[in-house]
Amino acid sequence: MAEKDKKVRNSENAIQRYIRETTGELRKVNWPTWPEARRLTGLVLLVMVIVGVFLWGVDVASGALIDLVLGI
């Protein structure tokens, strides 16, 4: 049986091998539950808002500083 598997694997092309190996790896993934996914999604959105507000503040402050330096 091992020789047959070896022959099958040797006759596979790269795309077939990639799909087979990817499917095997995806079965090993520890997928989050729906409550975990919702909680983590909320966390990502919160961090995005915080970083967006921070970058907006840096943009406004740097624009004001440039206006001050250039005398506009």
Backbone torsions as a table, in degrees:
resi	resn	phi	psi	omega
1	MET	NA	-35.1	-179.1
2	ALA	-65.8	-36.6	178.8
3	GLU	-66.9	-35.3	179.3
4	LYS	-66.0	-44.1	176.6
5	ASP	-60.6	-40.3	-179.4
6	LYS	-64.3	-41.1	179.1
7	LYS	-66.3	-40.2	179.6
8	VAL	-64.6	-44.9	-178.8
9	ARG	-67.2	-35.1	178.2
10	ASN	-69.1	-29.1	-178.2
11	SER	-86.4	-8.9	178.6
12	GLU	-70.1	146.2	172.8
13	ASN	-89.5	175.6	-174.1
14	ALA	-64.1	-36.2	-178.6
15	ILE	-68.0	-43.9	178.5
16	GLN	-62.6	-42.5	179.6
17	ARG	-64.6	-41.8	178.8
18	TYR	-60.8	-46.6	-179.4
19	ILE	-64.1	-43.1	179.8
20	ARG	-63.6	-44.9	-179.7
21	GLU	-69.3	-38.0	178.5
22	THR	-65.0	-42.7	178.0
23	THR	-61.0	-42.1	178.2
24	GLY	-62.7	-40.4	179.4
25	GLU	-69.3	-38.4	-180.0
26	LEU	-65.9	-26.6	176.5
27	ARG	-70.3	-23.8	-179.1
28	LYS	-83.9	-11.7	-175.2
29	VAL	-69.0	138.0	175.4
30	ASN	-92.0	93.2	-175.6
31	TRP	-73.8	141.2	178.8
32	PRO	-72.6	156.0	174.8
33	THR	-75.7	167.7	-179.8
34	TRP	-61.3	-42.9	177.6
35	PRO	-61.9	-38.6	177.4
36	GLU	-65.0	-41.9	-179.5
37	ALA	-63.7	-42.2	178.1
38	ARG	-64.6	-43.0	-179.4
39	ARG	-63.6	-45.1	-179.6
40	LEU	-68.2	-34.9	176.2
41	THR	-63.7	-43.8	176.4
42	GLY	-60.8	-39.8	178.5
43	LEU	-64.0	-42.9	178.3
44	VAL	-62.1	-44.2	179.4
45	LEU	-63.2	-41.0	178.0
46	LEU	-61.7	-44.9	179.0
47	VAL	-64.3	-38.2	177.6
48	MET	-61.9	-42.1	179.2
49	VAL	-65.5	-44.0	-179.8
50	ILE	-62.2	-46.3	179.5
51	VAL	-65.4	-38.2	178.5
52	GLY	-63.1	-44.0	178.3
53	VAL	-64.8	-41.1	178.4
54	PHE	-61.2	-47.6	-179.5
55	LEU	-65.7	-35.7	175.3
56	TRP	-61.3	-43.6	178.8
57	GLY	-63.1	-42.2	177.7
58	VAL	-63.5	-40.5	179.0
59	ASP	-63.2	-46.4	179.9
60	VAL	-64.1	-44.6	-178.4
61	ALA	-65.5	-43.0	-179.7
62	SER	-68.6	-36.0	176.5
63	GLY	-64.3	-42.0	178.1
64	ALA	-65.3	-38.9	179.3
65	LEU	-65.8	-41.7	178.3
66	ILE	-65.1	-42.1	176.9
67	ASP	-60.5	-39.8	180.0
68	LEU	-66.0	-44.4	-178.3
69	VAL	-68.0	-41.2	-178.1
70	LEU	-83.7	-10.2	178.3
71	GLY	72.7	31.8	-179.5
72	ILE	-87.4	NA	NA
